[in-house]
Amino acid sequence: MRRLSILGSTGSIGTQAVEVITSLPDEFQVVALTARRNAALLAEQARRFRVKAVAITDESAAEELQERMSGSGIEILTGPEGVLAVADRDDVDLCLNALVGGAGMAPTIAALKSGVDVALSNKESLVMAGELITDLIRRKEAQLYPVDSEHSAVWQCLAGERLDQVRRLVLTGSGGPFRTWPRKKLAEATRTQALQHPNWNMGPKVTIDSATMMNKGLEVIEARWLFNLPPEQIDIVIHPQSIIHSMVEFTDGSVKAQLGIPDMKVPIQYALTYPDHKPSSWPRLDLVQVATLTFEPPDLEKFPCIPLAYEALRRGGSAPAVLNMANDLAVQAFLEDRISFLEIPATLEKALAEHPFVDHPDLAAIEELQTWTRRCLGPALDLPEWVPFPSRRDPFSGKGTPSGSGSEIRIPSREPSR
């Protein structure tokens, strides 16, 4: 039985993970859970799984959680420190990081530092600190299990293959709710329209990222660190049906693709049960019913977040981290009706152009860049005081901030042979 902690158990990925775990009662023991502010659902989950500890990030919700957990005997932790404490527990085999945005970086580092394997849904961890995390995993001999459907697909396609025989990765994307809109009309796009994803059930932040196509850009950066390939070997193709989740083209011209219905429970389950494909009750893919699979190139003029992500990846250093920080702030502002849809990529472009570049940022530099990004963009975005995830204790706990050599992250034995 695998012992689990779930960071962000009340969010979109977290609640779907709970469905997976509930469907496989003999496979898992849930040890600890965290949430941002949904005390009611967190308490219900904690009692259902009889966990040892819970943490809630928003300290204003702590009193409600205390009341709901009264008499349970479950340890209650609060604030960012509480989430970090759940992440690096020594009685956990696997930590599912389902946090959203830059808030997920410090807990990912904390878990890996303790030698805990991580099932990673939080792509921003690798976008912001890919070099640091790569080195940390290598030193700690921890493992990383991709949860994103695209990266899970690549992982499965690379099983038993040699990385030096890979010509390119092809990450597919639906194109989001505005795929067929003319660019001029995007200036009028509302929050409600942007949140109407055609295929996937996701949280609001990721859904907006899909609408701007920034989600695909972040996935390219994540794939670079997961699979140790340069940006020139990572492509994006729009696939409106969301049936093919990614493809790998090899040097001999052959292509492997991973297919499935657009349901996040499938890659979540695979990450949690690896290396097994456990039976499930999720709907099955019927290609006859689907009938048609279509593809088109992404419109880089209409969706400038994609070229901005490639630019940040090619520049390296602090550029991807600042890009992600700016995106967190811009999406929050858009969701609160403070900026227009087209101001999101404009905000990212400003941050990339003006930020104080750092060649090999350590954790302290990344945190300083968070402060800089907030100060640079905050007034224009009219945002209240906000920090995605203040790391009030060093996840490296005095052992020094590592620097990486750029080797690929260690994902379990399906890592391509050399």
RATAMO-V471798 format. One line per field, one symbol per residue. ss: DSSP state (~ for helix, > for strand, _ for the rest). phi: phi as a letter, one per 40 degrees, with the letter a starting at -180 (. if undefined). psi: psi as a letter, one per 20 degrees, with the letter a starting at -180 (. if undefined). Layout:
ss->???
phi->???
psi->???
//
This chain:
ss->_>>>>>>____~~~~~~~~~~~~____>>>>>>>>___~~~~~~~~~~~___>>>>__~~~~~~~~~~______>>>>~~~~~~~~~______>>>>___~~~~~~~~~~~~~___>>>>___~~~~~~~~~~~~~~~~~___>>>__~~~~~~~~~____>~~~>>>>>>>>_________~~~~____~~~~_________~~~~~~~~~_~~~~~~~~~~~~~~___~~~>>>>>_____>>>>>>>____>>>>>____~~~~~~~~~~_____________~~~~_____>________~~~~~~~~~~~___~~~~~~~~~~~~~~~~~______~~~~~~~~~~~~~________~~~~~~~~~~~~~~~~~~~___________________________________>_
phi->.ccbbbcgcccccccccccccccbcccbbccabbacaccccccccccccfccabbbcccccccccdcccdgcgccbbbgdcccccccbccbbcabccbcbgcdccccdccccdcgccbcbccccdcccadcccdccccccfcbbbcbdccccccdcccdgccccbccacbccacggcbdcccddcccbccdcccccccbbcbccccccdcccgcdccccccccdccbfbcdcbbbbbcbdcfcccabbbbccgcbbbbbiccbcccccccccbdccccdabcdccbccccgbbbaaccccccbccccccccccccgfcdcccdccccdcccdccccgcbccccccccccccccbcccbcbccccccccccccccccbddccfccdabdacccbcccfgcgccbbbgcccccddcddcc
psi->pppqqooliiaggghhhhggghimhihqophqqqrginhghggggghgilrhqqqpgoiiihggggghjpjhjpppqqrhhhghhhhkqjkphpoonkqpaihigghgggghhjjpqpoohnhhghghkggghggggghikrqpophphghhggghhipjrphijpgqqopqqhiaikhjqqhhhhhjprggghjmphhqorrgghhghhhijhghghhggghghgjlqrhijorpppnhilgphrqpprijiqpqqpqrqnoihghgghhhjpjqnqqrjqqqpnhghggppqqqqqnhhhmihghhggggghhbcighghggghgggggggghjkhrrgiighhgggggghiqoppgmpahghghhhggggghghgghilqrpppgnpniqoiiljjqpqqrijrqqoqrijpqq.
//
